[in-house]
C-alpha cells in the first residue's frame, strides 16, 4: 500500500481515475442502488465527465462526517485517527484505491488497526439499515480493508437521527471473488 494524495482535491479527483476506489467496488458486484456499471465504465474511461459536482446531500455528508465520527468515538470509547481530506491509498494490485474516513487503533476485541467508514443516511435510506449496514457499505469496507491491509473495519451511520454501527471483519473468500470480478471488469473489452 502507498499514499497517493492527501489534502489536495484536484489531485484526489485525478487519482480516482487511476483505478477502482472503494465506493466503486459495490457497483462492480451489483450491490449499488445509486450507480450502474455502465455509468461507472463511462466515467472511468472518460466517455462522460465524472460527476464531481457536489450535491447538497454530498455537502451535508462531508460537513457531518467529523461530527458523526466524534459521536461514534464518544459512544464506543474508541480512538479515531482523522486523515487529511482527499487522502488516497493505492493497494496491490495498483488499480485498487481507497479514501478512508478514519483509521481506528483500538477495538475492544479485534486485533490491530482498523478503520471507520461514516455514513449520513437519509430518511428514505434508513430502511436499508434495519438489521445491519447495507451490502454496498459492507462491500466498500471489504475493499478498504484489502487496500489498507487491515483485518476489520466499522461502518457507522447516522440513521434517522440515531447512531448505528457494525464491525465488519475481513472476508478472504469474498475478497477473492471481488478481485476476480475487478479483473474481469478491467479486461473484458481487451
Long-range contacts (C-beta under 8 A, 24 or more apart in sequence): 1-89, 1-90, 1-91, 1-92, 1-147, 1-148, 1-149, 2-89, 2-90, 3-87, 3-88, 3-89, 3-90, 4-88, 4-89, 4-90, 4-97, 5-86, 5-87, 5-88, 6-83, 6-84, 6-85, 6-86, 6-87, 6-88, 7-84, 7-85, 7-86, 7-87, 8-86, 9-85, 9-86, 11-86, 12-86, 12-87, 12-88, 12-99, 13-50, 13-52, 15-88, 15-97, 16-50, 16-88, 16-97, 17-44, 17-46, 17-50, 18-90, 18-94, 18-95, 18-97, 19-90, 19-94, 19-95, 19-96, 19-97, 20-44, 20-95, 20-96, 20-97, 20-143, 20-182, 20-185, 20-186, 21-88, 21-97, 21-98, 21-99, 21-143, 22-97, 22-98, 22-99, 22-100, 22-140, 22-141, 22-143, 22-144, 22-147, 23-140, 25-139, 25-140, 25-142, 25-143, 25-178, 25-182, 26-135, 26-136, 26-137, 26-139, 26-140, 28-178, 28-181, 28-182, 28-185, 29-139, 29-177, 29-178, 29-181, 31-134, 31-135, 31-136, 31-139, 32-136, 33-136, 34-136, 37-185, 57-120, 57-122, 60-120, 61-119, 61-120, 64-120, 64-158, 65-101, 65-118, 65-120, 68-118, 68-119, 68-120, 68-156, 68-157, 68-158, 68-163, 69-101, 69-102, 69-116, 69-118, 69-156, 71-158, 71-163, 72-116, 72-118, 72-154, 72-156, 72-163, 72-165, 75-163, 76-165, 77-108, 78-104, 78-106, 78-107, 78-108, 78-116, 79-104, 79-105, 79-106, 80-104, 80-116, 81-105, 89-147, 89-148, 90-147, 91-146, 91-147, 91-148, 91-149, 93-179, 95-182, 95-186, 96-143, 96-146, 96-147, 96-182, 97-147, 98-143, 98-144, 98-147, 98-148, 100-144, 100-148, 103-148, 104-154, 107-152, 107-154, 107-167, 110-151, 110-152, 110-167, 110-169, 111-151, 112-150, 112-151, 112-152, 113-150, 114-145, 114-150, 114-151, 114-152, 114-153, 114-154, 114-167, 115-141, 115-144, 115-145, 115-148, 115-150, 115-153, 115-154, 116-153, 116-154, 116-155, 116-156, 117-141, 117-144, 117-153, 117-154, 117-155, 117-156, 118-156, 118-157, 119-155, 119-156, 119-157, 119-158, 120-157, 120-158, 121-157, 121-158, 121-159, 121-160, 123-160, 125-159, 126-159, 126-160, 129-157, 129-159, 129-164, 132-166, 133-157, 133-164, 133-166, 133-168, 138-168, 139-178, 141-168, 142-168, 142-170, 142-171, 142-174, 142-175, 142-178, 143-178, 145-170, 145-175, 146-170, 146-175, 146-178, 146-179
